[in-house]
Amino acid sequence: MAELASVAWPPAPIKTERLVLRESEARDRAAFVELLASPEVGTYLGGPQPRDELERETPEVPGRRPGTFVVDLDGAMIGAVMLDRRNVGPDGRIRPEAGEVDLGYLFLPAAWGHGYAAEACAAALDWFGGAFPGEHVVLCTQSANARSMRLAAKLGFTEVERFEKWDAEQWFGVRLSS
């Protein structure tokens, strides 16, 4: 399976009913810092990162790498969707020799509860399915994260297993490509 970096990146912006998924720009830096420093966003991710460190270490144009989409609402970043090839989940992953493509997402708390994550993730998964036909996508989240669990089900992920890691029960699911 080809790496994400092997496709033309960035793709043309992806437009949904309300959102645009696009490459990161310098104007997104403050929103990236806010995302990673947010106690609410960090609840199931090991906690927020220190804002002073983020201010020092975040590049001028953060998140600029294949597989990372900025989620834009009316010209402002409200979140990010990431498709990364890496080894996440339990030891007996689906393709442990290659690493699966993992779906990740972060949204500013003000954007929660409006369906933006579902809309953005569905659009990113549709793009991925076109670029990499037949490739499965996995998702790993804490089972205590009720919002993330609902989103996984809505996006068509099915549970593979649950396991303990980082002092919490983790949920590992897969979305089979068509």
HELIX and SHEET records of a PDB file:
HELIX    1   1 LEU A    4  SER A    6  5                                   3    
HELIX    2   2 ALA A   26  ASP A   28  5                                   3    
HELIX    3   3 ARG A   29  ALA A   37  1                                   9    
HELIX    4   4 VAL A   41  TYR A   44  5                                   4    
HELIX    5   5 ARG A   51  GLU A   57  1                                   7    
HELIX    6   6 PRO A  109  ALA A  111  5                                   3    
HELIX    7   7 TYR A  116  ALA A  131  1                                  16    
HELIX    8   8 ALA A  146  LYS A  154  1                                   9    
SHEET    1   A 8 ILE A  14  LYS A  15  0                                        
SHEET    2   A 8 VAL A  20  ARG A  22 -1                                        
SHEET    3   A 8 THR A  68  LEU A  73 -1                                        
SHEET    4   A 8 ALA A  76  ARG A  86 -1                                        
SHEET    5   A 8 GLU A 100  PHE A 107 -1                                        
SHEET    6   A 8 VAL A 137  GLN A 142  1                                        
SHEET    7   A 8 ALA A 168  ARG A 175 -1                                        
SHEET    8   A 8 THR A 158  LYS A 165 -1                                        
END                                                                             
